[in-house]
Amino acid sequence: MRAVLQFALGHNLAVDACLILEKDAVPPARMMPDNPLRLGRNLLARGAKARPR
């Protein structure tokens, strides 16, 4: 179980890093339509972390 949590945590950090990098790379006007999808992906990663054993 601990390995799963560590994987979810690491995946979440990777997603956050991708968000930050994309925010710098993509102009805000182009980024807006994709934002809910990225937010959903991040929430899914957090949900996997919070799921009971």
N, CA, C and O atoms as CSV, one atom per row, in Angstrom:
chain,resi,resn,atom,element,x,y,z
A,1,MET,N,N,0.837,-1.203,0.000
A,1,MET,CA,C,0.000,0.000,0.000
A,1,MET,C,C,0.871,1.252,0.000
A,1,MET,O,O,0.547,2.250,-0.645
A,2,ARG,N,N,1.984,1.186,0.734
A,2,ARG,CA,C,2.842,2.366,0.817
A,2,ARG,C,C,3.450,2.703,-0.543
A,2,ARG,O,O,3.605,3.872,-0.895
A,3,ALA,N,N,3.792,1.656,-1.302
A,3,ALA,CA,C,4.352,1.897,-2.639
A,3,ALA,C,C,3.323,2.586,-3.529
A,3,ALA,O,O,3.665,3.462,-4.324
A,4,VAL,N,N,2.058,2.184,-3.389
A,4,VAL,CA,C,1.002,2.809,-4.197
A,4,VAL,C,C,0.884,4.282,-3.831
A,4,VAL,O,O,0.773,5.138,-4.708
A,5,LEU,N,N,0.910,4.576,-2.533
A,5,LEU,CA,C,0.811,5.974,-2.110
A,5,LEU,C,C,2.005,6.774,-2.615
A,5,LEU,O,O,1.851,7.905,-3.077
A,6,GLN,N,N,3.188,6.189,-2.526
A,6,GLN,CA,C,4.374,6.901,-3.001
A,6,GLN,C,C,4.283,7.134,-4.506
A,6,GLN,O,O,4.667,8.194,-4.999
A,7,PHE,N,N,3.771,6.136,-5.237
A,7,PHE,CA,C,3.618,6.312,-6.684
A,7,PHE,C,C,2.632,7.439,-6.979
A,7,PHE,O,O,2.887,8.295,-7.827
A,8,ALA,N,N,1.489,7.430,-6.263
A,8,ALA,CA,C,0.482,8.473,-6.489
A,8,ALA,C,C,1.059,9.844,-6.157
A,8,ALA,O,O,0.828,10.815,-6.878
A,9,LEU,N,N,1.813,9.918,-5.059
A,9,LEU,CA,C,2.419,11.191,-4.671
A,9,LEU,C,C,3.412,11.647,-5.740
A,9,LEU,O,O,3.389,12.804,-6.161
A,10,GLY,N,N,4.278,10.741,-6.173
A,10,GLY,CA,C,5.257,11.099,-7.192
A,10,GLY,C,C,4.584,11.501,-8.490
A,10,GLY,O,O,5.013,12.446,-9.152
A,11,HIS,N,N,3.514,10.774,-8.861
A,11,HIS,CA,C,2.787,11.100,-10.084
A,11,HIS,C,C,2.178,12.490,-9.958
A,11,HIS,O,O,2.200,13.272,-10.909
A,12,ASN,N,N,1.632,12.798,-8.778
A,12,ASN,CA,C,1.010,14.094,-8.559
A,12,ASN,C,C,2.041,15.205,-8.696
A,12,ASN,O,O,1.767,16.238,-9.305
A,13,LEU,N,N,3.235,14.994,-8.126
A,13,LEU,CA,C,4.292,16.001,-8.249
A,13,LEU,C,C,4.684,16.176,-9.711
A,13,LEU,O,O,4.931,17.293,-10.165
A,14,ALA,N,N,4.741,15.062,-10.449
A,14,ALA,CA,C,5.089,15.156,-11.869
A,14,ALA,C,C,4.027,15.948,-12.619
A,14,ALA,O,O,4.352,16.764,-13.481
A,15,VAL,N,N,2.752,15.710,-12.292
A,15,VAL,CA,C,1.667,16.446,-12.951
A,15,VAL,C,C,1.783,17.929,-12.628
A,15,VAL,O,O,1.631,18.773,-13.511
A,16,ASP,N,N,2.055,18.255,-11.346
A,16,ASP,CA,C,2.196,19.662,-10.970
A,16,ASP,C,C,3.362,20.300,-11.714
A,16,ASP,O,O,3.260,21.437,-12.173
A,17,ALA,N,N,4.474,19.568,-11.835
A,17,ALA,CA,C,5.629,20.107,-12.560
A,17,ALA,C,C,5.267,20.356,-14.020
A,17,ALA,O,O,5.671,21.365,-14.599
A,18,CYS,N,N,4.502,19.435,-14.619
A,18,CYS,CA,C,4.083,19.624,-16.007
A,18,CYS,C,C,3.181,20.848,-16.124
A,18,CYS,O,O,3.289,21.612,-17.083
A,19,LEU,N,N,2.295,21.036,-15.154
A,19,LEU,CA,C,1.419,22.208,-15.176
A,19,LEU,C,C,2.247,23.479,-15.167
A,19,LEU,O,O,1.993,24.397,-15.947
A,20,ILE,N,N,3.247,23.537,-14.278
A,20,ILE,CA,C,4.069,24.744,-14.164
A,20,ILE,C,C,4.830,24.978,-15.468
A,20,ILE,O,O,4.896,26.103,-15.962
A,21,LEU,N,N,5.408,23.901,-16.024
A,21,LEU,CA,C,6.181,24.045,-17.259
A,21,LEU,C,C,5.279,24.492,-18.401
A,21,LEU,O,O,5.654,25.364,-19.186
A,22,GLU,N,N,4.085,23.897,-18.499
A,22,GLU,CA,C,3.183,24.264,-19.589
A,22,GLU,C,C,2.699,25.697,-19.414
A,22,GLU,O,O,2.516,26.418,-20.396
A,23,LYS,N,N,2.493,26.111,-18.171
A,23,LYS,CA,C,2.032,27.475,-17.927
A,23,LYS,C,C,3.073,28.467,-18.442
A,23,LYS,O,O,2.722,29.517,-18.980
A,24,ASP,N,N,4.371,28.126,-18.274
A,24,ASP,CA,C,5.423,29.010,-18.770
A,24,ASP,C,C,5.532,28.944,-20.292
A,24,ASP,O,O,5.815,29.950,-20.942
A,25,ALA,N,N,5.306,27.754,-20.860
A,25,ALA,CA,C,5.578,27.558,-22.282
A,25,ALA,C,C,4.421,28.039,-23.156
A,25,ALA,O,O,4.649,28.540,-24.257
A,26,VAL,N,N,3.171,27.891,-22.677
A,26,VAL,CA,C,2.006,28.157,-23.518
A,26,VAL,C,C,1.421,29.514,-23.141
A,26,VAL,O,O,1.279,29.811,-21.955
A,27,PRO,N,N,1.076,30.348,-24.132
A,27,PRO,CA,C,0.423,31.623,-23.826
A,27,PRO,C,C,-0.912,31.396,-23.118
A,27,PRO,O,O,-1.601,30.422,-23.417
A,28,PRO,N,N,-1.291,32.267,-22.191
A,28,PRO,CA,C,-2.501,32.050,-21.372
A,28,PRO,C,C,-3.765,31.872,-22.206
A,28,PRO,O,O,-4.620,31.058,-21.856
A,29,ALA,N,N,-3.902,32.619,-23.305
A,29,ALA,CA,C,-5.123,32.535,-24.106
A,29,ALA,C,C,-5.289,31.133,-24.687
A,29,ALA,O,O,-6.408,30.633,-24.804
A,30,ARG,N,N,-4.163,30.498,-25.053
A,30,ARG,CA,C,-4.254,29.143,-25.609
A,30,ARG,C,C,-4.417,28.120,-24.504
A,30,ARG,O,O,-4.952,27.036,-24.736
A,31,MET,N,N,-3.963,28.452,-23.305
A,31,MET,CA,C,-3.986,27.481,-22.216
A,31,MET,C,C,-5.390,27.324,-21.628
A,31,MET,O,O,-5.716,26.273,-21.076
A,32,MET,N,N,-6.208,28.345,-21.741
A,32,MET,CA,C,-7.486,28.340,-21.033
A,32,MET,C,C,-8.381,27.138,-21.367
A,32,MET,O,O,-8.888,26.517,-20.433
A,33,PRO,N,N,-8.612,26.765,-22.645
A,33,PRO,CA,C,-9.530,25.651,-22.921
A,33,PRO,C,C,-9.058,24.327,-22.318
A,33,PRO,O,O,-9.879,23.499,-21.926
A,34,ASP,N,N,-7.743,24.123,-22.243
A,34,ASP,CA,C,-7.225,22.854,-21.720
A,34,ASP,C,C,-7.243,22.811,-20.202
A,34,ASP,O,O,-7.111,21.741,-19.606
A,35,ASN,N,N,-7.408,23.978,-19.568
A,35,ASN,CA,C,-7.228,24.043,-18.120
A,35,ASN,C,C,-8.131,23.068,-17.352
A,35,ASN,O,O,-7.637,22.381,-16.458
A,36,PRO,N,N,-9.439,22.977,-17.663
A,36,PRO,CA,C,-10.283,22.032,-16.907
A,36,PRO,C,C,-9.803,20.590,-17.037
A,36,PRO,O,O,-9.891,19.822,-16.079
A,37,LEU,N,N,-9.297,20.215,-18.215
A,37,LEU,CA,C,-8.802,18.850,-18.390
A,37,LEU,C,C,-7.610,18.600,-17.483
A,37,LEU,O,O,-7.523,17.559,-16.830
A,38,ARG,N,N,-6.686,19.564,-17.444
A,38,ARG,CA,C,-5.503,19.379,-16.599
A,38,ARG,C,C,-5.907,19.349,-15.136
A,38,ARG,O,O,-5.375,18.566,-14.350
A,39,LEU,N,N,-6.855,20.209,-14.777
A,39,LEU,CA,C,-7.329,20.224,-13.395
A,39,LEU,C,C,-7.958,18.875,-13.056
A,39,LEU,O,O,-7.727,18.337,-11.973
A,40,GLY,N,N,-8.756,18.326,-13.982
A,40,GLY,CA,C,-9.377,17.032,-13.748
A,40,GLY,C,C,-8.348,15.931,-13.581
A,40,GLY,O,O,-8.496,15.052,-12.733
A,41,ARG,N,N,-7.289,15.986,-14.408
A,41,ARG,CA,C,-6.245,14.962,-14.303
A,41,ARG,C,C,-5.574,15.054,-12.933
A,41,ARG,O,O,-5.275,14.035,-12.311
A,42,ASN,N,N,-5.341,16.286,-12.467
A,42,ASN,CA,C,-4.707,16.480,-11.170
A,42,ASN,C,C,-5.625,15.971,-10.055
A,42,ASN,O,O,-5.163,15.335,-9.108
A,43,LEU,N,N,-6.926,16.253,-10.172
A,43,LEU,CA,C,-7.867,15.791,-9.151
A,43,LEU,C,C,-7.948,14.268,-9.161
A,43,LEU,O,O,-8.089,13.647,-8.108
A,44,LEU,N,N,-7.859,13.661,-10.350
A,44,LEU,CA,C,-7.860,12.199,-10.419
A,44,LEU,C,C,-6.651,11.635,-9.686
A,44,LEU,O,O,-6.762,10.641,-8.968
A,45,ALA,N,N,-5.495,12.271,-9.868
A,45,ALA,CA,C,-4.290,11.798,-9.182
A,45,ALA,C,C,-4.471,11.919,-7.670
A,45,ALA,O,O,-4.087,11.023,-6.918
A,46,ARG,N,N,-5.058,13.036,-7.232
A,46,ARG,CA,C,-5.293,13.211,-5.792
A,46,ARG,C,C,-6.330,12.203,-5.288
A,46,ARG,O,O,-6.212,11.686,-4.177
A,47,GLY,N,N,-7.343,11.929,-6.111
A,47,GLY,CA,C,-8.363,10.963,-5.717
A,47,GLY,C,C,-7.782,9.569,-5.541
A,47,GLY,O,O,-8.174,8.838,-4.632
A,48,ALA,N,N,-6.844,9.202,-6.414
A,48,ALA,CA,C,-6.195,7.895,-6.284
A,48,ALA,C,C,-5.430,7.823,-4.973
A,48,ALA,O,O,-5.335,6.764,-4.353
A,49,LYS,N,N,-4.879,8.975,-4.554
A,49,LYS,CA,C,-4.127,9.002,-3.301
A,49,LYS,C,C,-5.089,8.860,-2.113
A,49,LYS,O,O,-4.747,8.230,-1.112
A,50,ALA,N,N,-6.286,9.441,-2.221
A,50,ALA,CA,C,-7.194,9.502,-1.077
A,50,ALA,C,C,-8.093,8.270,-0.970
A,50,ALA,O,O,-8.795,8.101,0.027
A,51,ARG,N,N,-8.075,7.407,-1.992
A,51,ARG,CA,C,-8.968,6.244,-1.999
A,51,ARG,C,C,-8.642,5.323,-0.813
A,51,ARG,O,O,-7.471,5.053,-0.549
A,52,PRO,N,N,-9.672,4.838,-0.095
A,52,PRO,CA,C,-9.412,3.936,1.045
A,52,PRO,C,C,-8.814,2.611,0.586
A,52,PRO,O,O,-8.975,2.215,-0.569
A,53,ARG,N,N,-8.123,1.929,1.500
A,53,ARG,CA,C,-7.452,0.677,1.118
A,53,ARG,C,C,-8.471,-0.360,0.688
A,53,ARG,O,O,-8.101,-1.478,0.330
